[in-house]
Amino acid sequence: MKVVSTNNAPQAIGPYSQAMISGGMVYTSGQIAIDPASGNIQATTIEEQTHQVCKNVKAVLEASGSSLDKVVKTVCFLADMGDFATFNGIYAQYFTSKPARSCVAVKTLPKNVLVEIDTIAEL
């Protein structure tokens, strides 16, 4: 296994890696809307947060030698399923290859963000 780390995405906020590579696949940890430049959550709307999360996922994938086009599965967490349509529209701009996906609403996400996404991708 190989640990993936990049300064182009937020550093882990707990005892985990941004991603791990194993068996020709990259497994990203859940990304939230932290701006890697400031280390803070700047975005407040579901639109802004979804864009930031997708950019963070993209940065981690690229640091691993993969890309959004090589994602085979995503797991998406929303704080409010009422945001599903808005989230879906933005998500579709980034995940154009239409990977398999699960999307669930959860009571609370880290740092009280509105969205979190983790991925599994080919190298």
C-alpha positions in Angstrom: 0.0 0.0 0.0 1.1 3.6 -0.6 -0.1 6.7 1.2 -1.2 9.6 -1.0 -0.7 13.2 0.2 -0.9 16.6 -1.5 -1.0 20.2 -0.4 -3.5 20.8 -3.2 -6.3 19.3 -1.0 -7.0 19.7 2.7 -4.9 17.8 5.1 -6.6 15.1 7.0 -8.4 16.3 10.1 -8.0 13.0 11.9 -5.8 9.9 12.0 -6.2 9.0 8.3 -4.6 9.6 4.9 -6.0 11.6 2.1 -5.9 8.4 0.0 -4.3 5.0 -0.2 -3.2 3.1 -3.3 -3.5 -0.6 -3.3 -3.9 -3.2 -6.0 -3.9 -0.7 -8.9 -6.8 1.3 -7.3 -6.9 4.5 -5.3 -9.2 4.9 -2.4 -9.8 8.5 -1.3 -10.9 9.5 2.1 -14.1 11.6 2.3 -13.4 15.1 1.1 -15.3 18.1 2.6 -15.4 21.7 1.6 -12.2 22.9 3.2 -10.2 25.3 1.1 -6.7 23.8 1.0 -5.1 27.3 0.7 -6.6 28.6 3.9 -7.4 25.4 5.7 -10.8 26.8 6.5 -14.3 26.3 5.2 -15.0 29.3 3.0 -18.0 28.0 1.1 -21.4 28.3 2.8 -24.0 27.2 0.2 -24.5 23.7 -1.2 -23.4 24.9 -4.6 -20.1 26.4 -3.3 -19.4 23.4 -1.1 -20.1 20.9 -3.8 -17.6 22.6 -6.2 -15.0 22.8 -3.4 -15.4 19.1 -2.5 -15.2 18.1 -6.2 -12.0 20.2 -6.6 -10.5 18.5 -3.5 -11.4 15.0 -4.7 -9.8 15.9 -8.1 -6.6 17.1 -6.4 -6.2 13.9 -4.3 -6.9 11.7 -7.4 -4.4 13.6 -9.5 -1.8 13.4 -6.7 -2.3 9.6 -6.8 -1.8 9.4 -10.6 -5.5 9.0 -11.3 -8.3 11.3 -12.3 -12.0 12.0 -12.1 -12.5 10.1 -15.4 -11.1 6.9 -13.7 -13.5 6.9 -10.8 -15.5 3.7 -10.6 -17.5 4.4 -7.4 -18.4 7.4 -5.3 -20.1 7.6 -1.9 -21.8 10.9 -1.4 -23.1 12.2 1.9 -25.5 15.1 2.2 -26.6 16.9 5.3 -30.0 17.5 3.7 -31.5 15.4 1.0 -33.4 18.5 -0.1 -30.1 19.6 -1.6 -30.0 16.5 -3.9 -31.0 18.1 -7.2 -28.6 21.0 -6.7 -25.8 18.7 -5.7 -26.5 16.3 -8.6 -26.3 19.1 -11.2 -22.8 20.2 -9.9 -21.6 16.6 -9.4 -22.5 15.8 -13.0 -20.1 18.5 -14.2 -17.1 16.8 -12.5 -18.0 13.1 -12.7 -18.7 13.0 -16.4 -17.9 9.2 -16.8 -20.9 8.5 -14.5 -19.3 6.2 -12.0 -21.4 3.9 -9.8 -22.6 5.9 -6.8 -24.3 5.8 -3.4 -25.8 9.0 -2.0 -27.2 9.2 1.5 -28.4 11.9 3.9 -26.7 11.9 7.3 -27.5 13.8 10.5 -24.2 15.6 10.7 -20.9 15.8 8.7 -17.5 16.8 10.0 -17.2 20.6 10.7 -21.0 20.8 10.0 -20.5 20.9 6.2 -23.3 20.1 3.8 -21.6 17.5 1.6 -18.8 14.9 1.6 -17.6 12.6 -1.2 -15.2 9.7 -1.2 -14.1 7.7 -4.3 -12.6 4.5 -5.6 -10.7 5.0 -8.8 -8.3 3.1 -11.2 -4.8 4.3 -11.5 
